[in-house]
């Protein structure tokens, strides 16, 4: 293993754990194994490029647009080891959303995969932000001084998520938050070094970053990346006998089920038999339809382990690994995580009574980036107010939905209806708009928009194309309906329950 420039005594625990097993495989990309020694060396090189002679990035924000795989992990670790704050950029985001991230996070440096550079380099250059590709950053270079000391309290990452204000907010987590998340989940889900996770999730999302990636590294296990997602390739890997751990969103399980049903009988039998050897399969980021859970159990013998979390809190609730997993519930609090249900006045409710979920624990985020007032409003007496409503039944929590109809959970993403409405109103052919969630068996919820048009009314297909140029794909409404005027109450506010009634849920 190449000599590390990081002092043994001031490493965050994730790196200390990696150094204990340098020859163990950490990452598989396109069938190529890379060890923990390789990963630490890559991070060392990235950090040297980032520092360029400086002693410490001092929590400067470093945005990175790197495809899932070894280079992505090496870049993330390199940013941390140089003392920076990692800001992952979604591969699916159009220029408008990337620009927002660069500006809001006050990014100082941008790194991109060479094949993705043309999507972000012009935006970085226009802002005077230092830019480099992973090829440059990973290149061998001369020795440098010691890397900066890292303490657990240092801020590690900013992950952007949509909020009730209508624009994404940067959720800031420290190395201590990451350690609490990874350590708790690794223990609760019995991660061991022999585990091998098949990773099919986006890496700008806590599900992909923590549950499927960092937990594996915490345990000294390995991660195999499958990017882009392909249901047939995914089935082949699940049935290979080499994968032990798999976590995904309900939409992926729906696509896998459809692929199984389209396959020939021999392939179906091979996939079903092979996938039974996995140690555990999880689902999260959106409500798992009971029908999907039941059908997956028929195909694989696995009852999916459903859990509950969000960007601000990591994971809070989970069905147990070795005990009863109840369909339609998200289980019980993880060890060390406190959960309570409260009424509108913040008073705890009795079991069986719906209440807002509030969470407290070492994994809860520290702040919204550069938004002290919004950070303060998100907490009540030290408890984070999730905005989700649940009920405690027989010791298991069941999620009832969002307090606000302005938050949509679709395909594992939490999406702001207000943000989409704001953009729709920017279209020259639209005077007003309301965006709502409609139940969907595959997506959990699908996005629907009712719009009031100016004359002449815009062509709906052209409008969808316009939106696709400005929004991430999962934010583009699946249905758009032209209406004469939006329903409003006496106070002039749009009554979204009536808007939702314009769109029928699937049978």
C-alpha positions as CSV (number, residue, x, y, z in Angstrom):
1,X,0.0,0.0,0.0
2,X,1.4,3.5,-0.9
3,X,2.4,5.5,2.1
4,X,-0.5,7.7,3.3
5,X,0.2,11.3,4.2
6,X,-2.7,11.4,6.7
7,X,-1.7,11.1,10.4
8,X,-3.0,8.0,11.9
9,X,-4.2,9.9,15.0
10,X,-6.3,12.5,13.2
11,X,-8.2,10.4,10.7
12,X,-11.9,10.1,10.6
13,X,-12.9,6.5,11.6
14,X,-13.9,5.6,8.0
15,X,-10.3,6.0,6.8
16,X,-8.9,4.3,9.9
17,X,-11.1,1.3,9.2
18,X,-10.0,1.2,5.5
19,X,-6.3,1.1,6.6
20,X,-6.9,-2.1,8.6
21,X,-7.7,-4.2,5.5
22,X,-5.6,-2.7,2.6
23,X,-5.7,-5.8,0.5
24,X,-9.5,-6.4,0.7
25,X,-11.6,-5.5,-2.3
26,X,-13.5,-2.2,-1.8
27,X,-15.0,-1.5,-5.2
28,X,-16.0,-3.5,-8.3
29,X,-16.5,-1.4,-11.4
30,X,-17.2,-3.2,-14.7
31,X,-15.8,-6.4,-13.2
32,X,-12.5,-4.8,-12.1
33,X,-11.7,-5.1,-8.4
34,X,-10.0,-2.2,-6.6
35,X,-8.7,-2.6,-3.0
36,X,-8.9,-0.4,0.0
37,X,-5.3,0.4,-0.6
38,X,-6.2,1.6,-4.1
39,X,-9.0,3.7,-2.7
40,X,-6.8,5.4,-0.1
41,X,-4.1,6.0,-2.7
42,X,-6.7,7.6,-5.1
43,X,-8.0,9.8,-2.3
44,X,-4.4,10.8,-1.5
45,X,-3.8,11.9,-5.1
46,X,-7.1,13.7,-5.3
47,X,-6.4,15.6,-2.1
48,X,-2.9,16.6,-3.3
49,X,-4.4,18.0,-6.5
50,X,-7.1,19.8,-4.5
51,X,-4.7,21.4,-2.0
52,X,-2.0,22.3,-4.6
53,X,0.4,23.3,-1.8
54,X,-2.2,24.8,0.5
55,X,-2.3,23.3,4.1
56,X,-6.1,22.8,4.3
57,X,-9.2,23.3,2.2
58,X,-10.8,24.6,5.4
59,X,-14.2,23.3,4.5
60,X,-14.3,24.9,1.0
61,X,-17.1,23.3,-1.0
62,X,-16.0,21.0,-3.8
63,X,-18.7,20.0,-6.3
64,X,-18.1,16.8,-8.3
65,X,-19.9,15.3,-11.3
66,X,-18.5,11.8,-11.5
67,X,-20.3,8.6,-12.6
68,X,-20.9,5.9,-10.0
69,X,-17.8,3.7,-9.6
70,X,-14.3,3.8,-8.2
71,X,-13.5,7.3,-9.4
72,X,-16.6,8.7,-7.6
73,X,-15.7,7.2,-4.3
74,X,-12.0,8.2,-4.7
75,X,-13.1,11.8,-5.4
76,X,-15.4,11.9,-2.4
77,X,-12.7,10.5,-0.1
78,X,-10.1,12.9,-1.6
79,X,-12.3,15.9,-0.9
80,X,-12.7,14.8,2.7
81,X,-9.1,14.1,3.3
82,X,-8.1,17.5,2.0
83,X,-10.4,19.1,4.5
84,X,-13.1,20.0,2.0
85,X,-16.9,19.7,2.0
86,X,-18.1,17.3,-0.8
87,X,-21.1,18.5,-2.9
88,X,-22.2,15.7,-5.2
89,X,-24.0,16.8,-8.4
90,X,-26.7,14.6,-9.9
91,X,-25.9,13.1,-13.3
92,X,-29.5,13.7,-14.4
93,X,-29.7,17.4,-13.5
94,X,-29.9,20.0,-16.4
95,X,-27.7,23.1,-16.4
96,X,-30.3,25.2,-14.6
97,X,-30.2,23.0,-11.5
98,X,-26.4,22.5,-11.6
99,X,-26.0,26.3,-11.7
100,X,-28.2,26.6,-8.7
101,X,-26.1,24.1,-6.7
102,X,-22.8,25.9,-7.7
103,X,-24.1,29.2,-6.7
104,X,-26.0,28.3,-3.5
105,X,-23.1,26.2,-2.1
106,X,-20.6,28.8,-3.0
107,X,-18.5,26.2,-4.6
108,X,-14.7,26.8,-4.9
109,X,-13.6,23.8,-7.0
110,X,-15.3,21.5,-9.5
111,X,-14.2,18.0,-10.5
112,X,-15.9,16.0,-13.3
113,X,-15.4,12.7,-15.2
114,X,-13.8,13.5,-18.6
115,X,-16.9,12.3,-20.4
116,X,-19.1,14.6,-18.3
117,X,-16.9,17.6,-18.3
118,X,-18.8,19.5,-21.0
119,X,-21.9,19.5,-18.9
120,X,-20.3,21.4,-16.0
121,X,-17.0,22.9,-17.0
122,X,-18.6,25.9,-18.9
123,X,-20.7,26.7,-15.8
124,X,-17.6,26.5,-13.5
125,X,-15.5,28.7,-15.9
126,X,-18.2,31.3,-16.2
127,X,-18.1,31.7,-12.4
128,X,-14.4,31.7,-12.1
129,X,-14.4,28.4,-10.3
130,X,-11.3,26.2,-10.5
131,X,-12.1,23.1,-12.7
132,X,-10.4,19.8,-13.3
133,X,-11.2,16.3,-14.5
134,X,-10.7,13.1,-12.5
135,X,-7.9,12.2,-15.0
136,X,-6.0,15.3,-13.9
137,X,-6.8,14.9,-10.2
138,X,-5.8,11.2,-10.1
139,X,-2.5,11.7,-11.9
140,X,0.6,10.8,-9.9
141,X,2.5,13.8,-8.4
142,X,5.3,14.6,-6.1
143,X,5.2,14.2,-2.4
144,X,3.5,16.9,-0.3
145,X,3.2,17.6,3.4
146,X,0.8,16.1,5.8
147,X,-2.9,16.4,5.0
148,X,-4.9,18.5,7.4
149,X,-6.1,17.0,10.7
150,X,-9.7,15.9,10.4
151,X,-12.0,15.9,13.4
152,X,-15.4,14.3,13.6
153,X,-17.0,17.7,14.0
154,X,-15.8,18.9,10.6
155,X,-18.5,19.4,8.0
156,X,-18.2,16.6,5.4
157,X,-20.9,16.9,2.8
158,X,-23.8,19.0,1.5
159,X,-26.6,17.1,-0.1
160,X,-29.3,19.1,-1.9
161,X,-33.0,18.2,-1.4
162,X,-36.2,20.0,-2.2
163,X,-37.9,21.8,0.7
164,X,-41.2,23.5,1.3
165,X,-39.7,26.9,0.2
166,X,-39.7,25.6,-3.3
167,X,-36.0,25.6,-4.0
168,X,-33.5,22.9,-2.9
169,X,-31.7,23.4,0.4
170,X,-28.2,22.1,1.2
171,X,-28.3,19.6,4.1
172,X,-25.0,19.7,5.9
173,X,-23.6,16.6,7.6
174,X,-20.4,16.3,9.6
175,X,-18.0,13.3,9.7
176,X,-19.6,12.5,13.1
177,X,-23.1,12.4,11.5
178,X,-21.8,10.0,8.8
179,X,-20.1,7.8,11.4
180,X,-23.3,7.6,13.4
181,X,-25.4,6.7,10.3
182,X,-23.0,4.1,8.9
183,X,-22.1,2.6,12.3
184,X,-25.7,2.2,13.4
185,X,-26.9,0.7,10.1
186,X,-23.9,-1.6,9.7
187,X,-24.7,-3.1,13.1
188,X,-28.5,-3.2,12.7
189,X,-28.2,-4.9,9.3
190,X,-25.3,-7.2,10.3
191,X,-22.8,-6.0,7.7
192,X,-19.7,-8.2,7.6
193,X,-16.5,-8.0,5.5
194,X,-17.6,-10.9,3.3
195,X,-20.7,-8.8,2.1
196,X,-20.9,-7.5,-1.4
197,X,-23.5,-4.8,-2.2
198,X,-24.9,-4.3,-5.7
199,X,-25.2,-0.6,-6.1
200,X,-27.8,0.8,-8.5
201,X,-28.8,4.0,-6.8
202,X,-27.9,7.7,-7.6
203,X,-25.1,9.1,-5.5
204,X,-26.5,12.5,-4.7
205,X,-29.1,10.9,-2.5
206,X,-28.6,9.7,1.1
207,X,-30.0,6.2,0.2
208,X,-27.2,5.7,-2.3
209,X,-24.5,7.4,-0.3
210,X,-25.0,5.8,3.1
211,X,-27.2,2.7,2.9
212,X,-25.6,1.1,-0.2
213,X,-22.1,2.5,0.0
214,X,-20.7,3.9,3.2
215,X,-22.2,1.1,5.3
216,X,-20.2,-1.4,3.2
217,X,-17.0,0.5,3.7
218,X,-17.6,0.8,7.4
219,X,-17.7,-3.0,7.7
220,X,-14.8,-3.6,5.3
221,X,-17.1,-5.1,2.7
222,X,-17.2,-4.4,-1.0
223,X,-19.5,-2.5,-3.4
224,X,-20.2,-3.5,-7.0
225,X,-21.5,-0.7,-9.2
226,X,-24.1,-1.4,-11.9
227,X,-24.4,1.8,-13.9
228,X,-26.5,2.6,-15.7
229,X,-29.3,0.5,-14.2
230,X,-30.5,-2.3,-16.5
231,X,-33.1,-4.8,-15.1
232,X,-31.7,-7.8,-17.0
233,X,-28.1,-7.2,-16.0
234,X,-29.3,-6.5,-12.4
235,X,-31.2,-9.8,-12.3
236,X,-28.1,-11.7,-13.6
237,X,-25.9,-10.2,-10.8
238,X,-28.5,-10.9,-8.1
239,X,-28.7,-14.5,-9.2
240,X,-24.9,-14.9,-9.6
241,X,-24.3,-16.1,-6.0
242,X,-21.7,-13.3,-5.5
243,X,-24.1,-10.5,-4.2
244,X,-25.2,-10.6,-0.5
245,X,-26.8,-7.2,0.0
246,X,-29.2,-5.2,-2.2
247,X,-31.2,-2.0,-1.5
248,X,-33.3,-0.1,-4.0
249,X,-36.4,2.1,-4.3
250,X,-39.9,0.6,-5.1
251,X,-39.7,1.8,-8.7
252,X,-36.6,-0.4,-9.3
253,X,-38.4,-3.4,-7.8
254,X,-41.3,-2.8,-10.1
255,X,-39.0,-2.7,-13.1
256,X,-37.3,-5.9,-12.0
257,X,-40.6,-7.6,-11.6
258,X,-41.7,-6.5,-15.1
259,X,-38.4,-7.9,-16.5
260,X,-38.9,-11.2,-14.7
261,X,-42.4,-11.5,-16.1
262,X,-41.1,-10.8,-19.6
263,X,-38.4,-13.4,-19.4
264,X,-38.6,-17.0,-20.7
265,X,-39.3,-19.8,-18.1
266,X,-35.7,-21.0,-17.8
267,X,-34.4,-17.5,-17.2
268,X,-37.2,-16.9,-14.6
269,X,-36.2,-20.1,-12.8
270,X,-32.5,-19.2,-12.8
271,X,-33.1,-15.6,-11.5
272,X,-35.5,-16.7,-8.7
273,X,-33.3,-19.6,-7.5
274,X,-30.1,-17.5,-7.6
275,X,-31.5,-14.5,-5.8
276,X,-32.6,-16.5,-2.8
277,X,-29.0,-16.7,-1.7
278,X,-28.8,-13.0,-0.9
279,X,-28.5,-12.2,2.8
280,X,-31.0,-9.3,2.7
281,X,-32.9,-7.0,0.4
282,X,-34.1,-3.6,1.4
283,X,-36.5,-1.0,0.1
284,X,-36.7,2.7,0.9
285,X,-37.0,6.4,-0.2
286,X,-40.6,6.0,-1.0
287,X,-43.6,4.0,0.3
288,X,-43.4,0.4,-0.8
289,X,-46.8,-0.8,-2.1
290,X,-47.9,-4.0,-0.3
291,X,-48.6,-5.6,-3.7
292,X,-45.0,-5.0,-4.8
293,X,-43.7,-6.5,-1.5
294,X,-45.9,-9.6,-1.9
295,X,-45.0,-10.1,-5.5
296,X,-41.2,-9.8,-4.8
297,X,-41.5,-12.3,-2.0
298,X,-43.2,-14.7,-4.5
299,X,-40.4,-14.3,-7.0
300,X,-37.4,-14.4,-4.7
301,X,-38.4,-15.7,-1.3
302,X,-37.3,-12.4,0.2
303,X,-39.6,-10.2,2.2
304,X,-38.2,-6.7,1.5
305,X,-37.0,-4.9,4.6
306,X,-38.6,-1.5,4.5
307,X,-37.1,1.4,6.5
308,X,-37.7,5.2,6.9
309,X,-35.3,8.1,6.6
310,X,-34.6,11.3,4.8
311,X,-31.6,13.5,3.9
312,X,-31.7,15.5,7.1
313,X,-31.8,12.5,9.5
314,X,-30.3,9.6,7.6
315,X,-32.2,6.5,8.7
316,X,-34.5,6.6,11.7
317,X,-36.8,3.6,11.6
318,X,-36.5,0.1,10.2
319,X,-38.2,-3.2,10.2
320,X,-36.0,-5.7,12.0
321,X,-33.5,-7.9,10.2
322,X,-34.2,-11.1,12.1
323,X,-37.7,-10.6,13.5
324,X,-41.1,-9.9,11.9
325,X,-41.2,-7.5,9.0
326,X,-44.7,-6.1,8.8
327,X,-46.0,-5.1,5.4
328,X,-47.0,-1.4,5.2
329,X,-44.9,-0.4,8.1
330,X,-41.4,1.0,8.6
331,X,-40.6,-0.7,11.8
332,X,-39.0,0.7,14.9
333,X,-36.3,3.2,15.8
334,X,-32.7,2.3,15.3
335,X,-30.5,2.0,18.4
336,X,-29.4,5.4,19.5
337,X,-32.1,7.2,17.5
338,X,-35.0,8.8,19.3
339,X,-38.4,9.1,17.6
340,X,-41.6,10.6,18.8
341,X,-45.0,11.4,17.3
342,X,-46.5,14.8,18.2
343,X,-49.6,16.8,17.6
344,X,-49.7,20.3,16.1
345,X,-48.6,21.8,19.4
346,X,-45.7,19.5,19.8
347,X,-47.3,17.3,22.5
348,X,-46.6,13.6,22.2
349,X,-49.6,11.6,21.0
350,X,-50.7,8.2,22.3
351,X,-50.2,5.0,20.3
352,X,-52.8,4.6,17.6
353,X,-53.1,8.4,17.2
354,X,-51.5,10.0,14.1
355,X,-48.8,12.5,14.7
356,X,-45.8,14.3,13.1
357,X,-42.6,12.3,13.2
358,X,-39.8,14.1,15.2
359,X,-36.3,12.7,15.4
360,X,-33.3,13.3,17.6
361,X,-29.9,11.6,17.6
362,X,-26.3,11.8,16.6
363,X,-27.0,11.2,12.9
364,X,-29.3,14.2,12.5
365,X,-27.8,16.9,10.2
366,X,-26.3,20.1,11.6
367,X,-27.7,22.8,9.5
368,X,-29.2,23.9,6.1
369,X,-26.3,25.5,4.2
370,X,-26.3,29.3,4.8
371,X,-29.9,29.2,6.0
372,X,-29.8,29.8,9.8
373,X,-33.4,30.8,10.1
374,X,-34.7,27.8,8.2
375,X,-32.4,25.6,10.3
376,X,-33.9,27.0,13.5
377,X,-37.5,26.5,12.2
378,X,-36.8,22.9,11.4
379,X,-36.2,22.0,15.1
380,X,-38.4,22.0,18.2
381,X,-36.6,21.6,21.5
382,X,-33.8,19.8,19.8
383,X,-36.1,17.5,17.8
384,X,-36.0,17.7,14.0
385,X,-39.6,18.1,12.6
386,X,-39.8,15.8,9.6
387,X,-43.1,16.9,8.3
388,X,-44.2,13.3,7.8
389,X,-47.2,11.9,9.7
390,X,-47.2,8.4,11.1
391,X,-49.1,6.2,13.6
392,X,-47.7,3.7,16.0
393,X,-49.5,0.4,15.9
394,X,-48.5,-2.6,17.9
395,X,-45.0,-1.2,18.3
396,X,-44.4,-0.6,14.5
397,X,-44.6,2.8,12.8
398,X,-46.8,3.2,9.7
399,X,-46.3,6.3,7.6
400,X,-49.5,8.1,6.6
401,X,-48.0,10.8,4.4
402,X,-46.8,14.4,4.3
403,X,-48.2,17.2,6.4
404,X,-47.9,19.4,3.3
405,X,-49.3,18.6,-0.1
406,X,-46.5,20.6,-1.5
407,X,-44.0,17.7,-1.1
408,X,-44.2,14.8,-3.5
409,X,-42.3,11.5,-3.1
410,X,-41.9,9.9,-6.5
411,X,-39.5,7.1,-7.4
412,X,-37.5,7.6,-4.2
413,X,-37.1,11.4,-4.6
414,X,-38.7,14.1,-2.5
415,X,-39.8,16.8,-4.9
416,X,-41.1,20.3,-4.2
417,X,-44.3,21.1,-6.0
418,X,-43.6,24.8,-5.4
419,X,-40.4,24.7,-7.4
420,X,-42.2,23.1,-10.4
421,X,-45.0,25.6,-10.1
422,X,-42.5,28.5,-10.1
423,X,-40.9,27.3,-13.2
424,X,-44.2,26.7,-15.0
425,X,-45.1,30.3,-14.4
426,X,-41.9,31.4,-16.2
427,X,-43.3,29.9,-19.4
428,X,-44.7,32.6,-21.7
429,X,-47.8,30.6,-22.4
430,X,-48.8,30.0,-18.7
431,X,-50.3,32.4,-16.3
432,X,-50.7,30.1,-13.3
433,X,-50.1,26.5,-12.2
434,X,-50.7,24.0,-9.4
435,X,-48.7,20.8,-9.0
436,X,-50.0,17.9,-7.0
437,X,-49.2,14.2,-6.3
438,X,-51.4,11.4,-7.6
439,X,-51.0,7.8,-6.2
440,X,-49.0,5.6,-8.6
441,X,-48.4,1.8,-8.1
442,X,-44.8,2.0,-9.5
443,X,-43.6,5.5,-8.5
444,X,-45.4,5.8,-5.2
445,X,-46.7,9.2,-6.4
446,X,-46.6,10.7,-9.8
447,X,-46.5,14.4,-10.5
448,X,-49.5,16.1,-12.1
449,X,-49.8,19.8,-13.1
450,X,-52.9,21.8,-13.7
451,X,-52.1,25.0,-15.7
452,X,-53.9,28.1,-16.6
453,X,-52.9,29.1,-20.1
454,X,-52.6,32.4,-21.9
455,X,-53.8,32.7,-25.5
456,X,-52.8,31.0,-27.6
457,X,-52.5,27.9,-25.3
458,X,-49.2,26.1,-25.4
459,X,-48.9,22.7,-27.0
460,X,-48.6,20.2,-24.2
461,X,-45.8,18.1,-25.8
462,X,-43.8,21.2,-26.5
463,X,-44.4,22.3,-22.9
464,X,-43.0,18.9,-21.6
465,X,-40.0,19.4,-23.8
466,X,-39.5,22.9,-22.3
467,X,-39.7,21.5,-18.8
468,X,-37.2,18.6,-19.6
469,X,-34.6,21.2,-20.5
470,X,-35.0,22.9,-17.1
471,X,-35.8,20.1,-14.6
472,X,-34.3,16.8,-13.6
473,X,-36.2,14.0,-15.3
474,X,-38.0,12.8,-12.2
475,X,-39.4,16.3,-11.6
476,X,-41.2,16.6,-14.9
477,X,-45.0,16.2,-14.5
478,X,-46.3,12.9,-15.9
479,X,-49.7,14.6,-16.5
480,X,-50.5,18.1,-17.5
481,X,-54.1,19.5,-17.8
482,X,-55.2,22.9,-19.1
483,X,-57.9,24.5,-17.0
484,X,-59.7,27.8,-17.0
485,X,-58.8,28.8,-13.5
486,X,-57.4,27.3,-10.3
487,X,-59.8,26.5,-7.4
488,X,-59.1,28.8,-4.5
489,X,-60.5,29.3,-1.0
490,X,-61.8,32.5,0.6
491,X,-58.2,33.5,1.5
492,X,-57.2,33.2,-2.2
493,X,-55.1,30.1,-1.6
494,X,-55.2,27.3,-4.2
495,X,-57.2,24.3,-2.8
496,X,-54.9,21.5,-3.8
497,X,-57.4,18.8,-2.8
498,X,-59.7,20.0,-5.6
499,X,-56.7,20.2,-8.0
500,X,-55.8,16.6,-7.1
501,X,-59.4,15.5,-7.9
502,X,-58.8,16.5,-11.5
503,X,-56.5,13.6,-11.9
504,X,-57.7,10.1,-11.4
505,X,-55.5,7.5,-9.6
506,X,-54.8,4.3,-11.5
507,X,-57.0,1.3,-10.8
